[in-house]
Amino acid sequence: MSAHDHERWEDDLAAWALGALEPAEAKRFERHLARCERCRADLRWLRPAVDALPAAVTQVAAPPRLRGELMATVRSEARRASAPHRRRRREWLSIPRPALAALGAAALVAAGVAGYALRGESDEASYQARATSAGRGADAELVVEGDKGTLHARDMPRLRRDQVFQAWIRDGDGGALQPSTVFVARRGGSATATIPGVEGAARVMVTREPRGGSEQPTTAPLMRVELG
């Protein structure tokens, strides 16, 4: 399958993860997903953000004005993302499929910002990462709230097209490293990654790994964050 032919499945991936496909389309995509390692790898990259959303915010109703402002921002981002595309429009919110990924990302950000504001102050702890020789020049901070950490990184080293960054967690009892979130950096080297399961952990570290992530680290750590 050529890269061009695969584009429609990449568009469907974001929609499927958000539960926005029609039943027939969802079944068709799931058949493709079962035999496509590339889509399964992309799903592993996307899944932590989708899964973290329900637990990331307290379920309270937003004021109508705030909700309206947030949704206006989301729709604006979706229109901007879909401008170069001339594909058929979907019934779901009348947004073309290529914009669903942008809509999903914007919705995740909007919901997180709204939930944080509505919760009020939270019990957070911040930890500074230490770059290793392999990640020289990189800088990061891990913000921990409950069982979830958010890594804010800057000046990350460049990746090859077939690579991603992957976070790893070591338990406080000195157990084996546990694989966690895979992510990539934005242009300029900045990155933000949600790392679930950090409560009780002693260390978080980041490595370069093949696209889709690894079960065990295959390269030297780029940075470490000591939590305990």
C-alpha positions as CSV (number, residue, x, y, z in Angstrom):
1,M,0.0,0.0,0.0
2,S,1.4,3.4,-1.0
3,A,1.7,6.3,1.4
4,H,-1.0,8.1,-0.6
5,D,-3.4,5.2,-0.3
6,H,-2.7,5.0,3.4
7,E,-3.8,8.6,4.1
8,R,-7.5,7.7,4.3
9,W,-6.7,5.2,7.0
10,E,-4.7,7.8,9.0
11,D,-7.7,10.1,8.8
12,D,-10.0,7.3,10.0
13,L,-7.6,6.5,12.9
14,A,-8.3,9.8,14.7
15,A,-12.0,9.6,14.0
16,W,-12.1,6.0,15.3
17,A,-10.2,6.8,18.5
18,L,-12.7,9.6,19.2
19,G,-15.7,7.3,18.5
20,A,-16.7,9.5,15.5
21,L,-17.0,6.9,12.7
22,E,-20.3,5.5,11.5
23,P,-20.7,1.8,12.6
24,A,-20.0,0.5,9.1
25,E,-16.9,2.6,8.7
26,A,-15.7,1.7,12.2
27,K,-15.9,-2.0,11.3
28,R,-14.1,-1.4,8.0
29,F,-11.3,0.4,9.8
30,E,-11.1,-2.2,12.5
31,R,-10.5,-4.9,9.9
32,H,-7.7,-2.7,8.5
33,L,-6.3,-2.0,12.0
34,A,-6.0,-5.8,12.6
35,R,-3.5,-6.2,9.7
36,C,-1.7,-2.8,9.7
37,E,1.2,-2.4,12.1
38,R,1.6,1.2,11.1
39,C,-1.9,2.1,12.3
40,R,-1.5,0.1,15.4
41,A,1.8,2.0,16.2
42,D,0.0,5.3,15.6
43,L,-2.8,4.2,17.9
44,R,-0.4,3.4,20.7
45,W,1.0,6.9,20.3
46,L,-2.5,8.5,20.4
47,R,-4.1,6.3,23.0
48,P,-2.5,7.8,26.2
49,A,-4.0,11.2,25.4
50,V,-7.5,9.8,24.6
51,D,-7.4,7.5,27.7
52,A,-6.2,10.3,30.0
53,L,-8.9,12.7,29.3
54,P,-11.7,11.3,31.5
55,A,-9.4,11.1,34.5
56,A,-7.7,14.4,33.8
57,V,-10.5,16.6,34.8
58,T,-13.2,16.7,37.5
59,Q,-16.6,16.2,35.9
60,V,-18.4,19.5,36.5
61,A,-20.5,21.6,34.2
62,A,-18.7,24.6,32.7
63,P,-20.4,28.0,32.7
64,P,-22.2,28.5,29.3
65,R,-20.0,31.4,28.3
66,L,-16.8,29.5,29.0
67,R,-18.0,26.4,27.2
68,G,-19.1,28.6,24.2
69,E,-15.7,30.3,24.0
70,L,-13.8,26.9,24.1
71,M,-16.0,25.3,21.4
72,A,-15.5,28.4,19.2
73,T,-11.7,27.9,19.5
74,V,-12.0,24.2,18.8
75,R,-14.1,24.8,15.7
76,S,-11.8,27.5,14.5
77,E,-8.8,25.1,14.8
78,A,-10.7,22.4,12.9
79,R,-11.6,24.8,10.0
80,R,-7.9,25.9,9.8
81,A,-6.7,22.3,9.7
82,S,-9.2,21.2,7.0
83,A,-8.7,24.2,4.7
84,P,-6.2,22.5,2.3
85,H,-8.5,19.5,2.0
86,R,-11.4,19.1,-0.4
87,R,-12.8,15.8,0.8
88,R,-16.5,15.0,1.4
89,R,-17.9,16.4,4.6
90,R,-19.1,14.2,7.4
91,E,-22.3,14.3,9.4
92,W,-20.5,14.2,12.7
93,L,-20.4,17.9,13.6
94,S,-20.2,18.6,9.8
95,I,-16.4,18.4,10.0
96,P,-14.4,16.7,7.3
97,R,-12.4,13.6,8.4
98,P,-8.9,15.2,8.0
99,A,-10.0,17.8,10.6
100,L,-11.0,15.3,13.2
101,A,-7.4,14.8,14.5
102,A,-7.1,18.6,14.9
103,L,-10.5,18.8,16.5
104,G,-9.6,15.9,18.9
105,A,-6.3,17.6,19.9
106,A,-8.0,20.9,20.4
107,A,-10.8,19.3,22.4
108,L,-8.3,17.5,24.6
109,V,-6.5,20.8,25.3
110,A,-9.7,22.8,25.8
111,A,-11.2,20.2,28.2
112,G,-8.0,20.0,30.2
113,V,-7.8,23.8,30.5
114,A,-11.4,24.1,31.4
115,G,-11.2,21.3,33.9
116,Y,-8.1,22.7,35.6
117,A,-9.7,26.2,35.9
118,L,-13.0,24.7,37.3
119,R,-11.2,22.5,39.8
120,G,-9.3,25.4,41.4
121,E,-5.9,24.8,42.9
122,S,-4.5,21.3,42.8
123,D,-1.8,19.4,44.6
124,E,1.1,19.4,42.1
125,A,4.8,18.7,42.4
126,S,7.4,19.6,39.8
127,Y,10.7,17.8,39.1
128,Q,13.5,18.9,36.9
129,A,14.9,16.5,34.4
130,R,18.7,15.9,34.1
131,A,19.9,15.5,30.6
132,T,22.5,12.8,29.9
133,S,25.4,13.0,27.4
134,A,23.1,11.4,24.8
135,G,20.5,14.2,25.3
136,R,22.9,17.1,25.9
137,G,21.2,20.4,25.5
138,A,17.7,19.1,26.2
139,D,15.7,20.5,29.2
140,A,12.5,19.2,30.7
141,E,10.2,19.5,33.7
142,L,7.9,16.8,35.0
143,V,4.7,18.1,36.7
144,V,3.1,15.3,38.8
145,E,-0.5,15.4,40.0
146,G,-1.8,12.3,41.6
147,D,-1.0,9.3,39.4
148,K,-0.4,11.4,36.3
149,G,2.7,13.2,35.1
150,T,3.0,15.8,32.4
151,L,6.5,16.2,30.8
152,H,7.3,19.6,29.3
153,A,10.5,19.3,27.3
154,R,12.5,21.8,25.3
155,D,15.4,21.5,22.8
156,M,14.9,17.8,22.3
157,P,17.4,16.1,19.9
158,R,16.2,15.4,16.4
159,L,14.7,12.1,15.5
160,R,14.9,10.0,12.4
161,R,11.6,9.5,10.6
162,D,11.3,6.0,12.0
163,Q,11.9,7.0,15.6
164,V,9.9,8.3,18.5
165,F,10.7,9.4,22.1
166,Q,9.5,7.0,24.7
167,A,9.0,7.5,28.5
168,W,9.9,4.7,31.0
169,I,8.9,4.4,34.6
170,R,10.9,2.6,37.4
171,D,8.9,1.7,40.5
172,G,10.1,2.8,43.9
173,D,11.0,-0.7,44.9
174,G,13.7,-0.9,42.2
175,G,11.6,-3.1,39.9
176,A,11.9,-3.4,36.2
177,L,11.5,-0.5,33.8
178,Q,7.9,-0.2,32.6
179,P,7.3,1.2,29.1
180,S,5.0,4.3,28.9
181,T,4.0,7.0,26.5
182,V,5.6,7.5,23.1
183,F,5.7,11.0,21.7
184,V,7.5,13.3,19.2
185,A,8.7,16.8,19.4
186,R,7.2,19.8,17.6
187,R,9.3,21.9,15.2
188,G,11.9,23.7,17.4
189,G,12.3,20.7,19.7
190,S,9.5,21.3,22.3
191,A,7.3,18.5,23.4
192,T,4.5,17.7,25.9
193,A,3.7,14.2,27.0
194,T,1.2,12.7,29.5
195,I,2.8,9.9,31.5
196,P,0.2,7.9,33.5
197,G,1.1,5.7,36.4
198,V,3.8,7.7,38.1
199,E,2.5,7.6,41.7
200,G,5.0,5.7,43.8
201,A,7.6,5.7,41.0
202,A,11.2,6.4,41.7
203,R,12.4,7.5,38.3
204,V,11.1,8.5,34.8
205,M,13.4,8.5,31.9
206,V,13.2,9.1,28.1
207,T,14.9,7.3,25.3
208,R,14.8,7.2,21.5
209,E,12.9,4.1,20.2
210,P,11.6,2.7,16.9
211,R,8.3,4.1,15.7
212,G,5.5,2.5,17.9
213,G,7.8,2.1,20.9
214,S,9.6,-0.8,22.5
215,E,9.1,-3.2,25.3
216,Q,12.6,-2.6,26.6
217,P,14.9,0.4,26.0
218,T,17.1,0.0,22.9
219,T,19.1,3.2,23.3
220,A,20.8,5.1,26.1
221,P,18.6,7.5,28.1
222,L,18.4,11.1,27.0
223,M,17.2,12.4,30.3
224,R,16.2,11.2,33.8
225,V,13.8,12.6,36.4
226,E,14.3,11.4,40.0
227,L,11.0,11.3,41.9
228,G,12.0,9.6,45.1
